[in-house]
Amino acid sequence: SLNFCVALLREILCNLKPSHELWDKIKYAAFLLNLATRNIEFNILYEIFHQVETNVKIHQWNWREAQVKSYVTERIAEKIVVKDDVCSLPDISEIKRDIDFEEYNYDPTLTNGDNKDLPLDEDDIDNIESDKDDLSASD
């Protein structure tokens, strides 16, 4: 299972010295497999690891180099980290216009103070108006 693989890689890391040539490669593999245990698709994580391996070979990087760390970080940010697409969020002003407050005799600037369901009745509105007048007079 996936958890077994993660545990095995951790065990290998615990028994290798950080100076060992495979230390960093195994560290990245263990990290990505650990992410897979968090309900992230293994295929995505394997693709990231494979891309890193390919770039290490092409660019003749050492697994310890900062380029590898930044490359892994960038790929994770691109493929895994959820980002809000602000452009796809609905326009709140459009939603407010779609609601017909008149139909419900509802003024969104008023509340009835006792958490009753709206719409407010005329007595509640009169009470609120008199409270506003009292506040204005005290200023």
Backbone as JSON, one array per atom type, in Angstrom:
{
  "sequence": "SLNFCVALLREILCNLKPSHELWDKIKYAAFLLNLATRNIEFNILYEIFHQVETNVKIHQWNWREAQVKSYVTERIAEKIVVKDDVCSLPDISEIKRDIDFEEYNYDPTLTNGDNKDLPLDEDDIDNIESDKDDLSASD",
  "N": [[0.83, -1.19, 0.0], [0.24, 2.36, -0.2], [0.9, 3.76, 2.16], [2.71, 1.97, 3.27], [4.81, 2.17, 1.47], [5.62, 4.83, 1.89], [6.43, 4.64, 4.57], [8.55, 2.84, 4.26], [10.35, 4.32, 2.67], [10.91, 6.37, 4.48], [12.21, 4.9, 6.44], [14.48, 4.12, 5.02], [15.63, 6.65, 4.61], [16.21, 7.29, 7.26], [18.3, 5.57, 7.75], [20.25, 6.23, 5.98], [23.0, 8.39, 5.36], [22.89, 11.96, 5.25], [24.72, 12.82, 3.38], [24.78, 10.92, 1.44], [24.46, 10.02, -2.0], [21.86, 9.44, -2.95], [20.16, 10.48, -1.08], [18.69, 13.03, -1.22], [17.06, 12.63, -3.48], [15.5, 10.46, -2.66], [14.31, 11.67, -0.5], [12.65, 13.61, -1.73], [10.96, 11.86, -3.13], [9.76, 10.49, -0.98], [8.44, 12.63, 0.21], [6.58, 13.39, -1.82], [5.12, 11.01, -2.07], [4.04, 10.93, 0.48], [2.29, 13.08, 0.28], [0.47, 11.9, -1.43], [-0.89, 10.24, 0.27], [-2.69, 11.93, 1.31], [-5.04, 12.13, -0.08], [-4.47, 13.09, -2.64], [-4.17, 12.8, -6.09], [-2.24, 10.11, -7.18], [-1.13, 9.92, -9.73], [-0.69, 12.57, -10.54], [1.27, 13.35, -8.73], [3.29, 11.53, -9.36], [3.84, 12.37, -11.93], [4.95, 14.88, -11.42], [7.28, 14.1, -10.01], [8.55, 12.63, -12.02], [8.98, 14.64, -13.94], [10.79, 16.2, -12.51], [12.94, 14.39, -12.28], [13.59, 14.15, -15.02], [14.36, 16.81, -15.61], [16.55, 17.06, -13.91], [18.34, 15.34, -15.15], [18.52, 16.47, -17.78], [19.38, 19.14, -17.33], [21.57, 18.66, -15.86], [21.53, 18.85, -13.08], [22.19, 18.63, -9.57], [20.61, 16.67, -7.11], [20.58, 17.99, -4.71], [20.62, 20.67, -5.19], [19.38, 24.07, -5.25], [17.77, 24.67, -7.4], [16.35, 22.34, -7.93], [14.73, 22.09, -5.66], [13.19, 24.47, -5.89], [11.98, 23.96, -8.35], [10.41, 21.68, -7.77], [8.72, 22.81, -5.84], [7.41, 24.78, -7.38], [6.07, 23.13, -9.28], [4.33, 21.72, -7.6], [2.79, 23.82, -6.64], [1.57, 24.61, -9.03], [0.12, 22.31, -9.83], [-1.21, 21.18, -7.64], [-1.89, 22.87, -5.41], [-4.74, 24.6, -4.48], [-6.2, 27.26, -6.11], [-8.05, 30.25, -5.95], [-10.07, 31.24, -8.54], [-10.59, 34.27, -9.32], [-11.9, 35.53, -11.37], [-13.89, 33.76, -12.05], [-15.71, 33.88, -10.04], [-18.99, 34.82, -8.96], [-20.47, 38.02, -9.69], [-21.19, 40.05, -7.1], [-22.77, 42.35, -7.05], [-24.43, 41.91, -9.21], [-25.92, 39.75, -8.29], [-27.29, 40.92, -6.16], [-28.95, 42.67, -7.56], [-30.6, 40.88, -8.82], [-32.28, 39.95, -6.86], [-35.46, 40.56, -5.77], [-36.28, 42.82, -3.65], [-38.49, 44.34, -3.08], [-40.65, 42.68, -3.53], [-40.75, 41.14, -1.25], [-41.2, 42.96, 0.7], [-38.96, 44.0, 1.98], [-36.29, 45.6, 3.49], [-32.98, 45.68, 3.19], [-31.3, 47.11, 4.86], [-32.41, 47.25, 7.31], [-33.09, 45.71, 10.49], [-34.88, 43.49, 12.63], [-34.23, 43.14, 15.26], [-34.97, 41.1, 17.12], [-34.36, 38.79, 15.9], [-36.38, 37.62, 14.38], [-37.92, 36.05, 11.56], [-37.71, 37.79, 8.5], [-40.16, 39.26, 6.33], [-40.18, 42.55, 7.85], [-42.73, 43.82, 9.99], [-45.02, 46.66, 9.96], [-45.03, 47.89, 12.54], [-42.54, 47.14, 13.6], [-40.83, 48.48, 11.83], [-41.56, 51.14, 12.35], [-40.67, 51.31, 15.02], [-37.93, 51.0, 14.67], [-37.35, 53.25, 13.14], [-37.97, 55.26, 15.01], [-36.01, 54.71, 16.9], [-33.76, 55.38, 15.42], [-34.19, 58.12, 15.17], [-33.98, 58.89, 17.85], [-31.29, 58.32, 18.32], [-30.07, 60.1, 16.53], [-30.84, 62.53, 17.64], [-29.4, 62.53, 19.99], [-26.84, 63.02, 19.18]],
  "CA": [[0.0, 0.0, 0.0], [0.93, 3.64, -0.27], [1.48, 4.05, 3.48], [3.87, 1.11, 3.42], [5.89, 2.77, 0.66], [6.09, 6.02, 2.6], [7.17, 4.17, 5.75], [9.8, 2.24, 3.79], [11.25, 5.4, 2.28], [11.36, 7.03, 5.72], [13.19, 4.0, 7.06], [15.71, 4.24, 4.23], [16.22, 7.94, 4.93], [16.76, 7.23, 8.63], [19.52, 4.76, 7.76], [21.24, 6.82, 5.08], [23.57, 9.66, 5.79], [22.5, 13.03, 4.32], [25.73, 12.98, 2.33], [24.61, 9.87, 0.43], [24.02, 10.6, -3.27], [20.42, 9.24, -3.17], [19.42, 11.05, 0.04], [17.73, 14.05, -1.62], [16.09, 12.05, -4.4], [14.57, 9.66, -1.83], [13.57, 12.64, 0.32], [11.57, 14.14, -2.57], [10.03, 10.77, -3.39], [9.0, 10.28, 0.25], [7.55, 13.79, 0.37], [5.47, 13.31, -2.78], [4.28, 9.87, -1.68], [3.3, 11.35, 1.67], [1.16, 13.88, -0.22], [-0.5, 10.98, -2.02], [-1.71, 9.7, 1.36], [-3.63, 13.0, 1.67], [-6.08, 12.14, -1.12], [-4.04, 13.75, -3.87], [-3.99, 11.74, -7.08], [-0.86, 9.63, -7.33], [-0.66, 10.2, -11.09], [-0.21, 13.95, -10.56], [2.52, 13.38, -7.98], [4.29, 10.8, -10.14], [4.21, 13.24, -13.05], [5.87, 15.89, -10.87], [8.56, 13.45, -9.74], [9.16, 12.28, -13.32], [9.46, 15.9, -14.52], [11.99, 16.58, -11.77], [14.01, 13.47, -12.73], [13.96, 14.53, -16.39], [15.1, 18.06, -15.57], [17.85, 16.8, -13.27], [19.2, 14.76, -16.19], [18.71, 17.42, -18.89], [20.15, 20.32, -16.89], [22.69, 18.14, -15.07], [21.43, 19.35, -11.71], [22.36, 17.71, -8.46], [19.35, 16.65, -6.36], [20.73, 18.88, -3.55], [20.64, 22.06, -5.64], [18.2, 24.9, -5.0], [16.9, 24.6, -8.59], [15.47, 21.18, -7.78], [13.73, 22.45, -4.65], [12.26, 25.46, -6.44], [11.22, 23.3, -9.41], [9.38, 20.85, -7.11], [7.77, 23.74, -5.22], [6.6, 25.38, -8.46], [5.17, 22.12, -9.84], [3.29, 21.46, -6.6], [1.9, 24.99, -6.65], [0.81, 24.57, -10.29], [-0.72, 21.14, -10.03], [-1.92, 20.69, -6.46], [-2.43, 23.92, -4.56], [-5.99, 25.15, -5.01], [-6.19, 28.71, -6.19], [-9.34, 30.81, -6.32], [-10.11, 31.96, -9.8], [-11.44, 35.41, -9.01], [-12.72, 35.84, -12.54], [-15.02, 32.85, -12.16], [-16.65, 34.13, -8.95], [-20.1, 35.65, -9.42], [-20.45, 39.42, -9.31], [-22.16, 40.22, -6.02], [-23.72, 43.4, -7.4], [-25.42, 41.3, -10.1], [-26.79, 38.92, -7.47], [-28.17, 41.82, -5.4], [-29.96, 43.2, -8.46], [-31.52, 39.8, -9.16], [-33.22, 39.73, -5.76], [-36.49, 41.59, -5.74], [-36.56, 43.1, -2.25], [-39.84, 44.89, -2.99], [-41.6, 41.58, -3.49], [-40.81, 40.62, 0.1], [-41.35, 44.08, 1.62], [-37.75, 43.84, 2.76], [-35.24, 46.6, 3.36], [-31.8, 44.99, 3.74], [-30.59, 47.93, 5.84], [-33.12, 47.19, 8.58], [-33.24, 44.43, 11.17], [-35.96, 43.59, 13.6], [-33.68, 43.1, 16.6], [-35.22, 39.88, 17.89], [-34.01, 37.67, 15.01], [-37.53, 37.01, 13.73], [-37.8, 36.02, 10.11], [-38.21, 38.95, 7.79], [-40.15, 40.71, 6.33], [-40.58, 43.28, 9.04], [-44.06, 44.42, 9.9], [-45.0, 48.12, 10.06], [-44.67, 48.29, 13.9], [-41.09, 47.0, 13.73], [-40.21, 49.56, 11.06], [-41.77, 52.38, 13.12], [-39.78, 51.27, 16.18], [-36.55, 51.22, 14.2], [-37.27, 54.65, 12.75], [-37.93, 56.1, 16.22], [-34.69, 54.5, 17.48], [-32.81, 56.17, 14.63], [-34.41, 59.53, 15.53], [-33.42, 59.07, 19.19], [-29.83, 58.34, 18.18], [-29.7, 61.35, 15.85], [-31.04, 63.64, 18.58], [-28.37, 62.5, 21.04], [-25.55, 63.43, 18.6]],
  "C": [[0.87, 1.25, 0.0], [1.6, 3.99, 1.06], [2.72, 3.21, 3.74], [5.07, 1.7, 2.67], [6.48, 3.99, 1.36], [6.92, 5.61, 3.81], [8.52, 3.58, 5.35], [10.81, 3.31, 3.4], [11.76, 6.17, 3.5], [12.42, 6.2, 6.42], [14.53, 4.07, 6.34], [16.4, 5.56, 4.55], [16.86, 7.96, 6.32], [18.08, 6.48, 8.68], [20.57, 5.23, 6.77], [21.8, 8.08, 5.72], [23.14, 10.73, 4.79], [23.52, 13.27, 3.2], [25.61, 11.94, 1.22], [24.01, 10.49, -0.83], [22.52, 10.44, -3.53], [19.54, 9.92, -2.1], [18.32, 12.02, -0.43], [16.67, 13.52, -2.58], [15.05, 11.24, -3.62], [13.71, 10.58, -0.96], [12.4, 13.22, -0.48], [10.51, 13.07, -2.87], [9.15, 10.51, -2.17], [8.0, 11.41, 0.48], [6.34, 13.69, -0.56], [4.55, 12.12, -2.48], [3.45, 10.19, -0.44], [2.11, 12.22, 1.27], [0.07, 12.98, -0.8], [-1.39, 10.35, -0.94], [-2.75, 10.7, 1.82], [-4.7, 13.19, 0.6], [-5.73, 13.01, -2.32], [-3.71, 12.64, -4.85], [-2.52, 11.39, -7.28], [-0.3, 9.98, -8.7], [-0.06, 11.61, -11.2], [1.16, 14.02, -9.88], [3.64, 12.65, -8.73], [4.77, 11.66, -11.31], [5.19, 14.31, -12.59], [7.25, 15.27, -10.66], [9.29, 13.12, -11.04], [9.71, 13.53, -14.01], [10.75, 16.36, -13.84], [13.17, 15.7, -12.22], [14.52, 13.85, -14.12], [14.8, 15.8, -16.38], [16.46, 17.91, -14.89], [18.82, 16.25, -14.31], [19.53, 15.77, -17.27], [19.65, 18.56, -18.49], [21.38, 19.95, -16.06], [22.72, 18.77, -13.67], [21.8, 18.23, -10.75], [21.07, 17.79, -7.65], [19.39, 17.59, -5.15], [20.57, 20.35, -3.92], [19.3, 22.76, -5.41], [17.23, 24.86, -6.19], [15.91, 23.45, -8.47], [14.36, 21.5, -6.8], [12.72, 23.44, -5.21], [11.41, 24.86, -7.54], [10.09, 22.45, -8.81], [8.31, 21.75, -6.51], [6.85, 24.36, -6.27], [5.62, 24.37, -9.04], [4.03, 21.8, -8.87], [2.29, 22.6, -6.59], [1.02, 24.99, -7.9], [-0.25, 23.48, -10.3], [-1.6, 20.77, -8.84], [-2.6, 21.79, -5.67], [-3.65, 24.53, -5.23], [-5.91, 26.66, -4.97], [-7.58, 29.16, -6.58], [-9.2, 31.56, -7.63], [-11.11, 33.09, -9.63], [-12.36, 35.74, -10.17], [-13.96, 34.95, -12.63], [-16.03, 33.04, -11.03], [-17.77, 35.02, -9.45], [-19.95, 37.08, -8.91], [-21.56, 39.65, -8.29], [-23.19, 41.29, -6.37], [-24.8, 42.86, -8.34], [-26.42, 40.47, -9.3], [-27.78, 39.8, -6.71], [-29.28, 42.37, -6.3], [-31.01, 42.15, -8.82], [-32.56, 39.55, -8.08], [-34.2, 40.88, -5.73], [-36.91, 41.83, -4.29], [-37.98, 43.64, -2.07], [-40.87, 43.79, -2.82], [-41.79, 41.06, -2.06], [-41.0, 41.71, 1.16], [-40.14, 44.11, 2.56], [-36.77, 44.97, 2.45], [-33.99, 46.0, 3.98], [-31.02, 45.81, 4.74], [-31.24, 47.88, 7.22], [-33.07, 45.79, 9.16], [-34.32, 44.59, 12.21], [-35.51, 43.35, 15.03], [-33.91, 41.83, 17.39], [-35.04, 38.63, 17.03], [-35.23, 36.93, 14.47], [-37.25, 36.98, 12.23], [-38.37, 37.29, 9.53], [-39.26, 38.49, 6.8], [-40.61, 41.31, 7.66], [-42.01, 43.78, 8.89], [-43.93, 45.91, 10.17], [-44.6, 48.59, 11.46], [-43.16, 48.21, 14.11], [-40.37, 48.14, 13.01], [-40.37, 50.87, 11.79], [-40.84, 52.44, 14.32], [-38.34, 51.56, 15.78], [-36.36, 52.68, 13.83], [-37.19, 55.55, 13.98], [-36.59, 55.93, 16.94], [-33.64, 55.31, 16.75], [-32.93, 57.65, 15.01], [-33.8, 59.83, 16.9], [-31.9, 59.16, 19.13], [-29.36, 59.63, 17.54], [-29.8, 62.53, 16.79], [-29.94, 63.69, 19.63], [-27.01, 62.93, 20.5], [-25.35, 64.86, 18.76]]
}
